[in-house]
Amino acid sequence: MQGYIIDVKKAKNEDCIVSVLTPRKIKTLYRFYGARHSIVTTGYKIDFEAESDSSGFMPRLRNITHLGFPWLSEMERLRVWQNLVMLLYAHLKDIELPGPFYFEMLEKYSGIWHLQNPKRSAIEAYLSLLKHEGRLHMPNRCFACGEKLQKSVSLVRAFLPAHPTCAISSVYSVEKIENAMMNLSTIELEDEEIGSMWLIMSQGL
């Protein structure tokens, strides 16, 4: 079975509890002496076995193989990837059966993570998540006052659009944000705009 490690929590001694996002569900597994194995790391893709026993205790994480990516040695790319995965875990932590979208999203973006600024890829992944969940709000009207937006827009958590006078946040071109949301692409956005959108995204999905 394959999946992405989306959370690792310390248990007693050097054991840990590991949450793994698979194509079907989020599995919560117990790993003995987990702290001694660098393979049990948030963001890593693994092949593994979940071993149950008659006691009914949490299934054990066994026979792990790390399915690596060529960009893992690039610390900045890895850091942004792990932050994205941790945000995803916080978003899904109370859901056992989230559906295949989230696994497929990680599959897609892990395969192209080396092609551009990783924060761009993270934002594009987030736009696709918002669209999937029906939470992608085009910059037509201000979420705060309900009035129509003109040429400028501020974005708040979940990329909700607002008048710059209605929200304390960075200001963007309505046209640029609309195109980004329609095309799920950041190609028209400047690096500075990507940086500020990443900070908004980091508040939570």
N, C-alpha and C positions, 0 to 999 in steps of 0.2 A: 504494500500500500504506500502511496506517496502523499506528501502534504507539506505545508509550510509551518514552521514553528512560529507561532504568533505571540506566545508568552511563556516565560519560565519563572517559576516562583520557588524559592528555597523552602524545603521542608526540614525535617529533623536531620541532624548531622550534616552529611553532604548530599543527601537525596534532594530531589526536586520534583515539582509538579509541572507538567508540560502541556500546553494547549497547542494542538496541531489542527490547522485548517486543511481538510481533505476535500475532494470534489463533492462529497455528500454531506459532511457534517463537521462540527468542531469536536474533536476528541480530547478528553482530559485524561492524561496518563501519568503514571508514577514512574520515575526513573531513579533507580538506586545508584548512589555515588555519582549523581549527575554533575556535580561541580568539578569532577575530575575529567570530564569529557568535553572538550571545546566544541565538539560537533553539536552539542545541545545548546544552540545559540539562537536568539531571536532573529528571525528573518531567513534562516537557512531552510533550504528545501531538502527533505530527507525521504528516503525509502525506509520503511520500518514495519515492525509487527506489533500488534497490540495483544498481549497475552493475558487472558483472564484466568482466575482460579476459583475454586469452589467456595472460598471464604466470602465472596461478594465484594471484596475490597476493590479499589480503583484498579483498572487494568494496567499492566506494566508496559512500558515502552522498551522494546527489545529489538535486537538485530538491526541497528541503525546504520544506514549508508548515507553519507553526505553527497547530495547531487549538486555540485558546485557550479558557479557561474564565473566566466573569465574576468569580470569586473570586481570580484570580491576583494582583490588585493588593493583596490583604490579606496582609500579610507573615507574620502568625502562621499563617494557614491554609496559605499556601504552604510555610512552614518545616516544619509537621507533615506535609504531603503529601510533601515531598521526603524527610523522614526515613523515612516509611513505604515509599516507593519504594526507598530505599537498603537498608533492611532486607530488602525483597523480593528485591533483586538478590543480596545476600549469601546468601539462602536458596536461590536458584535458579542461582547462577553456574556450577555444574558440570553443569547440565542444559540440553541444546539443545532438546529437545522436551517442555516441561512440560505440554502440553495446554492447552485453551482456558480453564480455570477462572481462571487468574491474570489474563489479559487482561480477561476478563469482570468480574472483581472490581474492577479499576481502572476499567473503564467504568462500573460501577454507582455506585461511591462518588465518582468525579469529578463525576458528575451531581448528587449530593446533598450535596456537600462544604460548601456554603454554608448548609445548613439547620440545623446545630447545631454545638456545640463540636467542632472537627475531631478532637480526641483521642477523643471518643466514637465518631465515625465510624471512626477508625483501629482502635479496640478491637473494634468490631462487625465490621469487615472481617477482623481477625485471628481472631475467634471463628469466622467462616465458613471461613477457611482451615484452622484446626485441625479443624473438622468434616469438611471435604473430604478432609483427609489422614488421617482416622481417629485424630487425636491429641487430641480434645477429651474430657477426663476430668472427668466430673461429680464434684462434691464429696461423694462418698459415703465413701471411705476415704482414709486418709493414704498418699501414695505412699512415704513413708519407713519407717513402721512397719507399715503394712497394717491398722491398727485403724480402726474406724468413727469418722467425724467426728460431732461433736455440733452445737452451734449456731454455732460459730466455725470459720473456716478461714483459713489463710495460703496465698498463691499464690506459686510460684516460677517460674522460667523455663518457657515453654510453658504457663503457667497450670496447672501441676501442683498439685493440692490437698494440703495437709499440715496436721497439727495445729500450732497456734501454738507449742507447745512443741518441735516437731520441726524447725521452720524459722525462721530469722530474717528475717521479712518482715512487711508490713502485714497486719492482721487484718480479715476481712470476715464478714458474715453468710452462713452456708451457704445460707439461703433466697434471698438476693439473688443470689449467684453462680450458684446452680442455675437460677434464672429467667433470668438473663442468658445462660447457656449454652444453655438450652432454646430460648429465643426469639431468640437472637442479637441481643439488644437491651440497651442500657445504661440504659434509662429509669428503673429503680428505684435506680440508683447515684448517690451524691452526687458533686459535682465533685472533692472531696478524694480519694474512692475512685478516680475516673477518673484523677486525677493519679498516684496510686501504681501503678495498673495499667499506665499508659503507661510508667512507669519500668521495670517488669518486662519489658514487651514490648520496650523499647529494648535489652535485653540480647541480643536475637536471636530470630528466629522459629523 
